[in-house]
Amino acid sequence: MISHYSMSIQWSETDHVYQVTIPEFVGRVMQPCASGETYTDAVHEAQACIETCLEVWDENGEEPPLVRSLVLAG
């Protein structure tokens, strides 16, 4: 499943992993919500987290957070 949620990916010098925060999930899911030894691993873990959260919210009849859109002035 492809989602359109934002991801903030940062290197953690302390943990030596990339940590992922999903801004739309702040306040609903512990952050950072995913991590990985490589950038790609971190993205895959975050995508899995998004899918799991969406499934749980759907099963519980909860509305998922709204997707934020980036609007660039042109």
N, CA, C and O atoms as a MOPAC input file, in Angstrom:
PM7 MOZYME 1SCF
protein

 N      0.85200 1    -1.18100 1     0.00000 1
 C      0.00000 1     0.00000 1     0.00000 1
 C      0.89400 1     1.24000 1     0.00000 1
 O      1.84500 1     1.33000 1     0.77600 1
 N      0.58500 1     2.17600 1    -0.86100 1
 C      1.32400 1     3.43500 1    -0.89700 1
 C      0.53300 1     4.45800 1    -0.09700 1
 O     -0.66800 1     4.63100 1    -0.30400 1
 N      1.20800 1     5.12500 1     0.80800 1
 C      0.54700 1     6.18400 1     1.56400 1
 C      1.21100 1     7.50900 1     1.23700 1
 O      2.30900 1     7.55800 1     0.68100 1
 N      0.54000 1     8.55100 1     1.58400 1
 C      1.05100 1     9.88500 1     1.28800 1
 C      1.40800 1    10.64400 1     2.55800 1
 O      1.43800 1    11.87500 1     2.55800 1
 N      1.67900 1     9.92100 1     3.63700 1
 C      2.07300 1    10.56800 1     4.87500 1
 C      3.52900 1    11.02700 1     4.79100 1
 O      4.34700 1    10.42100 1     4.10000 1
 N      3.83000 1    12.09400 1     5.49800 1
 C      5.17800 1    12.65400 1     5.52200 1
 C      6.08300 1    11.82000 1     6.41000 1
 O      5.63200 1    11.18100 1     7.36000 1
 N      7.36800 1    11.83700 1     6.08500 1
 C      8.36700 1    11.18500 1     6.93100 1
 C      9.51800 1    12.15000 1     7.14100 1
 O      9.99800 1    12.77700 1     6.19700 1
 N      9.95100 1    12.26200 1     8.37400 1
 C     11.16000 1    13.01900 1     8.70100 1
 C     12.20400 1    11.98800 1     9.10200 1
 O     12.02800 1    11.26600 1    10.08300 1
 N     13.29100 1    11.92200 1     8.34000 1
 C     14.31200 1    10.90400 1     8.56200 1
 C     15.60500 1    11.59000 1     8.98400 1
 O     16.13300 1    12.44600 1     8.27400 1
 N     16.10300 1    11.20000 1    10.15000 1
 C     17.31200 1    11.81300 1    10.68900 1
 C     18.27400 1    10.74100 1    11.17600 1
 O     17.86000 1     9.70000 1    11.68500 1
 N     19.56000 1    11.01100 1    11.01100 1
 C     20.60200 1    10.11900 1    11.50700 1
 C     20.77600 1    10.34800 1    12.99500 1
 O     20.87100 1    11.49200 1    13.43900 1
 N     20.81800 1     9.27700 1    13.77000 1
 C     21.08000 1     9.35900 1    15.19900 1
 C     22.52400 1     8.93300 1    15.44600 1
 O     22.86100 1     7.75400 1    15.33800 1
 N     23.35900 1     9.89200 1    15.77600 1
 C     24.75700 1     9.59200 1    16.06700 1
 C     24.86400 1     8.72200 1    17.31800 1
 O     25.76900 1     7.89400 1    17.42200 1
 N     23.95300 1     8.90500 1    18.25700 1
 C     23.94700 1     8.13300 1    19.49800 1
 C     23.64800 1     6.65800 1    19.23200 1
 O     24.33400 1     5.77500 1    19.74600 1
 N     22.61400 1     6.40000 1    18.42200 1
 C     22.16800 1     5.02700 1    18.18000 1
 C     22.74500 1     4.41400 1    16.90600 1
 O     22.64000 1     3.20600 1    16.69400 1
 N     23.35000 1     5.23600 1    16.06800 1
 C     23.91200 1     4.79800 1    14.79000 1
 C     22.87000 1     4.15400 1    13.88600 1
 O     23.11700 1     3.12500 1    13.25800 1
 N     21.70000 1     4.78300 1    13.83600 1
 C     20.61800 1     4.36500 1    12.95100 1
 C     19.90500 1     5.61400 1    12.42000 1
 O     20.02000 1     6.70300 1    12.98100 1
 N     19.18000 1     5.42400 1    11.34200 1
 C     18.27500 1     6.46700 1    10.85800 1
 C     16.96800 1     6.31500 1    11.62100 1
 O     16.42600 1     5.21400 1    11.71700 1
 N     16.46300 1     7.41600 1    12.16300 1
 C     15.20400 1     7.39200 1    12.89700 1
 C     14.15100 1     8.15200 1    12.09700 1
 O     14.42600 1     9.19500 1    11.50300 1
 N     12.93500 1     7.60000 1    12.09800 1
 C     11.85700 1     8.17600 1    11.30300 1
 C     10.73100 1     8.66000 1    12.19900 1
 O     10.25900 1     7.94100 1    13.08000 1
 N     10.31600 1     9.88100 1    11.95700 1
 C      9.14900 1    10.47000 1    12.59600 1
 C      8.10900 1    10.72500 1    11.51100 1
 O      8.44400 1    11.18300 1    10.41900 1
 N      6.86000 1    10.43000 1    11.81400 1
 C      5.76500 1    10.72000 1    10.89000 1
 C      4.97900 1    11.87200 1    11.50600 1
 O      4.21300 1    11.66300 1    12.44600 1
 N      5.16100 1    13.08900 1    10.98600 1
 C      4.56200 1    14.27000 1    11.60900 1
 C      3.05400 1    14.16100 1    11.84600 1
 O      2.55900 1    14.62400 1    12.87300 1
 N      2.33400 1    13.56800 1    10.92700 1
 C      0.87900 1    13.45600 1    11.08900 1
 C      0.49500 1    12.51900 1    12.23100 1
 O     -0.63200 1    12.58100 1    12.72400 1
 N      1.41000 1    11.65700 1    12.65800 1
 C      1.11900 1    10.68700 1    13.70900 1
 C      1.53300 1    11.16500 1    15.09700 1
 O      1.29000 1    10.46900 1    16.08200 1
 N      2.15200 1    12.33900 1    15.19300 1
 C      2.57500 1    12.87100 1    16.48800 1
 C      1.34400 1    12.99700 1    17.39400 1
 O      0.31400 1    13.53700 1    16.99000 1
 N      1.47000 1    12.49800 1    18.59800 1
 C      0.35700 1    12.52600 1    19.54800 1
 C     -0.49400 1    11.26400 1    19.49700 1
 O     -1.31000 1    11.02900 1    20.38800 1
 N     -0.31000 1    10.44900 1    18.45900 1
 C     -1.08000 1     9.20700 1    18.33700 1
 C     -0.18900 1     7.97500 1    18.36600 1
 O     -0.64000 1     6.88600 1    18.72300 1
 N      1.07700 1     8.14200 1    17.99000 1
 C      2.04100 1     7.04500 1    17.93800 1
 C      3.34600 1     7.55000 1    18.52700 1
 O      3.75300 1     8.68100 1    18.26300 1
 N      4.00300 1     6.71400 1    19.32500 1
 C      5.28300 1     7.10900 1    19.90100 1
 C      6.28300 1     7.42400 1    18.78500 1
 O      6.37800 1     6.69200 1    17.80000 1
 N      7.01100 1     8.50000 1    18.94900 1
 C      7.96600 1     8.95400 1    17.94400 1
 C      9.37700 1     8.87900 1    18.48900 1
 O      9.53300 1     9.10300 1    19.68900 1
 N     10.41100 1     8.58900 1    17.73400 1
 C     10.31600 1     8.14600 1    16.35000 1
 C      9.62600 1     6.78600 1    16.28400 1
 O      9.73300 1     5.97700 1    17.20600 1
 N      8.92800 1     6.55000 1    15.20100 1
 C      8.12700 1     5.33000 1    15.10300 1
 C      8.83500 1     4.20900 1    14.35800 1
 O      8.35100 1     3.07700 1    14.34100 1
 N      9.97800 1     4.50700 1    13.73900 1
 C     10.71800 1     3.47800 1    13.00600 1
 C     12.18400 1     3.86900 1    12.95600 1
 O     12.54900 1     5.02800 1    13.15400 1
 N     13.01400 1     2.86900 1    12.68700 1
 C     14.43600 1     3.13900 1    12.52300 1
 C     15.04000 1     2.04900 1    11.65700 1
 O     14.43700 1     0.99800 1    11.44200 1
 N     16.24800 1     2.31900 1    11.16300 1
 C     16.94100 1     1.32700 1    10.36400 1
 C     18.41100 1     1.65900 1    10.25800 1
 O     18.80900 1     2.81900 1    10.36500 1
 N     19.21800 1     0.62900 1    10.04500 1
 C     20.65800 1     0.83700 1     9.91900 1
 C     21.00800 1     1.55300 1     8.62600 1
 O     22.04600 1     2.20900 1     8.53400 1
 N     20.13400 1     1.42600 1     7.61500 1
 C     20.31900 1     2.17300 1     6.37000 1
 C     19.10000 1     3.05600 1     6.16400 1
 O     18.04600 1     2.83400 1     6.76000 1
 N     19.25700 1     4.05000 1     5.31900 1
 C     18.15700 1     4.95800 1     4.99700 1
 C     16.97800 1     4.15900 1     4.43500 1
 O     15.82700 1     4.36800 1     4.82100 1
 N     17.28700 1     3.24600 1     3.52100 1
 C     16.24600 1     2.43400 1     2.88400 1
 C     15.52500 1     1.56000 1     3.89600 1
 O     14.30100 1     1.43900 1     3.84700 1
 N     16.27000 1     0.94800 1     4.81400 1
 C     15.64000 1     0.13100 1     5.85700 1
 C     14.70200 1     0.97200 1     6.71400 1
 O     13.60800 1     0.52900 1     7.06300 1
 N     15.12800 1     2.17900 1     7.04900 1
 C     14.30500 1     3.06100 1     7.87400 1
 C     12.99900 1     3.41400 1     7.16000 1
 O     11.93400 1     3.43200 1     7.77600 1
 N     13.08800 1     3.69000 1     5.87300 1
 C     11.88600 1     4.00800 1     5.08900 1
 C     10.94400 1     2.81300 1     5.05400 1
 O      9.73700 1     2.97400 1     5.23600 1
 N     11.47800 1     1.61500 1     4.82100 1
 C     10.63600 1     0.41500 1     4.78100 1
 C      9.96300 1     0.16000 1     6.12800 1
 O      8.79000 1    -0.21200 1     6.17800 1
 N     10.69700 1     0.35900 1     7.20900 1
 C     10.11500 1     0.17800 1     8.54600 1
 C      9.01300 1     1.20000 1     8.80300 1
 O      7.98300 1     0.87100 1     9.39200 1
 N      9.22700 1     2.43500 1     8.36400 1
 C      8.21300 1     3.47900 1     8.54000 1
 C      6.96500 1     3.16600 1     7.72300 1
 O      5.84800 1     3.36500 1     8.19900 1
 N      7.14600 1     2.67700 1     6.49800 1
 C      5.99300 1     2.29900 1     5.68000 1
 C      5.20000 1     1.17600 1     6.34600 1
 O      3.96900 1     1.18300 1     6.32400 1
 N      5.90300 1     0.21800 1     6.93600 1
 C      5.22200 1    -0.86600 1     7.65500 1
 C      4.46200 1    -0.32200 1     8.86000 1
 O      3.35100 1    -0.76700 1     9.15000 1
 N      5.05300 1     0.63100 1     9.55400 1
 C      4.39200 1     1.25900 1    10.70500 1
 C      3.11100 1     1.97100 1    10.26500 1
 O      2.07100 1     1.84900 1    10.91200 1
 N      3.19700 1     2.70500 1     9.17200 1
 C      2.02600 1     3.42300 1     8.65500 1
 C      0.91200 1     2.42900 1     8.33000 1
 O     -0.23400 1     2.62600 1     8.73300 1
 N      1.24400 1     1.37200 1     7.60800 1
 C      0.23800 1     0.37700 1     7.23400 1
 C     -0.40200 1    -0.25600 1     8.45700 1
 O     -1.62000 1    -0.42500 1     8.50500 1
 N      0.41800 1    -0.61000 1     9.45500 1
 C     -0.10600 1    -1.21900 1    10.67400 1
 C     -1.04000 1    -0.26100 1    11.40900 1
 O     -2.12800 1    -0.64900 1    11.83300 1
 N     -0.61000 1     0.98600 1    11.55700 1
 C     -1.45000 1     1.97400 1    12.25200 1
 C     -2.78100 1     2.16500 1    11.53400 1
 O     -3.83300 1     2.20500 1    12.17200 1
 N     -2.73600 1     2.28100 1    10.20500 1
 C     -3.97300 1     2.46800 1     9.44300 1
 C     -4.91200 1     1.28100 1     9.60700 1
 O     -6.12400 1     1.46200 1     9.72700 1
 N     -4.36400 1     0.06400 1     9.61300 1
 C     -5.18300 1    -1.12900 1     9.81000 1
 C     -5.82600 1    -1.13400 1    11.19000 1
 O     -7.01700 1    -1.41900 1    11.32200 1
 N     -5.03800 1    -0.81800 1    12.22400 1
 C     -5.56100 1    -0.81800 1    13.60300 1
 C     -6.63800 1     0.24300 1    13.75700 1
 O     -7.69100 1    -0.01700 1    14.33800 1
 N     -6.37700 1     1.44100 1    13.23800 1
 C     -7.38300 1     2.50300 1    13.35300 1
 C     -8.66600 1     2.11700 1    12.62800 1
 O     -9.76100 1     2.40400 1    13.11100 1
 N     -8.53900 1     1.46800 1    11.46800 1
 C     -9.71300 1     1.03300 1    10.71900 1
 C    -10.47600 1    -0.02100 1    11.50800 1
 O    -11.70000 1     0.05300 1    11.61500 1
 N     -9.76300 1    -1.00700 1    12.06500 1
 C    -10.40400 1    -2.06700 1    12.85500 1
 C    -11.12100 1    -1.50500 1    14.07800 1
 O    -12.15000 1    -2.03700 1    14.49600 1
 N    -10.57900 1    -0.43000 1    14.65300 1
 C    -11.17200 1     0.17100 1    15.84900 1
 C    -12.18800 1     1.26500 1    15.52400 1
 O    -12.73900 1     1.89500 1    16.42700 1
 N    -12.43500 1     1.48800 1    14.23500 1
 C    -13.40800 1     2.50700 1    13.83100 1
 C    -12.91100 1     3.92700 1    14.05600 1
 O    -13.71000 1     4.86000 1    14.14000 1
 N    -11.60400 1     4.09700 1    14.15300 1
 C    -11.01800 1     5.42100 1    14.35700 1
 C    -10.64100 1     6.06600 1    13.01700 1
 O    -10.26400 1     5.38300 1    12.06400 1
 N    -10.75000 1     7.36700 1    12.97400 1
 C    -10.33400 1     8.10800 1    11.78800 1
 C     -8.81800 1     8.25600 1    11.78900 1
 O     -8.23500 1     8.60900 1    12.81400 1
 N     -8.17800 1     7.99300 1    10.66600 1
 C     -6.72600 1     8.20900 1    10.60300 1
 C     -6.42300 1     9.69600 1    10.52500 1
 O     -7.29100 1    10.48500 1    10.15100 1
 N     -5.21000 1    10.08900 1    10.87000 1
 C     -4.84600 1    11.50200 1    10.74900 1
 C     -4.92600 1    11.94400 1     9.28100 1
 O     -4.72700 1    11.14700 1     8.36500 1
 N     -5.21700 1    13.20600 1     9.08900 1
 C     -5.23800 1    13.75400 1     7.73600 1
 C     -3.83500 1    13.83100 1     7.18400 1
 O     -2.88600 1    14.10500 1     7.91800 1
 N     -3.69900 1    13.59000 1     5.89500 1
 C     -2.42000 1    13.71300 1     5.21400 1
 C     -2.14400 1    15.19000 1     4.99900 1
 O     -3.01200 1    15.92500 1     4.52700 1
 N     -0.95000 1    15.62400 1     5.34000 1
 C     -0.56600 1    17.01600 1     5.10800 1
 C     -0.04300 1    17.14800 1     3.68500 1
 O      0.66800 1    16.27300 1     3.19300 1
 N     -0.39500 1    18.23200 1     3.03700 1
 C      0.07000 1    18.48200 1     1.68500 1
 C      1.05800 1    19.62000 1     1.67400 1
 O      0.88700 1    20.61000 1     2.38600 1
 N      2.09000 1    19.48300 1     0.87100 1
 C      3.07300 1    20.54000 1     0.69300 1
 C      2.65600 1    21.37400 1    -0.50400 1
 O      2.47700 1    20.85100 1    -1.60400 1
 N      2.50400 1    22.65900 1    -0.28900 1
 C      2.10900 1    23.55500 1    -1.36300 1
 C      3.26400 1    24.51300 1    -1.60100 1
 O      3.66700 1    25.25200 1    -0.70200 1
 N      3.78700 1    24.49600 1    -2.80200 1
 C      4.88900 1    25.38000 1    -3.16100 1
 C      4.36600 1    26.55200 1    -3.97100 1
 O      3.53500 1    26.38400 1    -4.86300 1
 N      4.85900 1    27.73200 1    -3.65500 1
 C      4.46700 1    28.91000 1    -4.42800 1
 C      5.14300 1    28.83100 1    -5.78800 1
 O      6.31000 1    28.45200 1    -5.88700 1
 N      4.43300 1    29.17600 1    -6.79700 1
 C      4.99500 1    29.03000 1    -8.13700 1
 C      5.00800 1    30.26400 1    -8.93600 1
 O      5.46100 1    30.25400 1   -10.08100 1

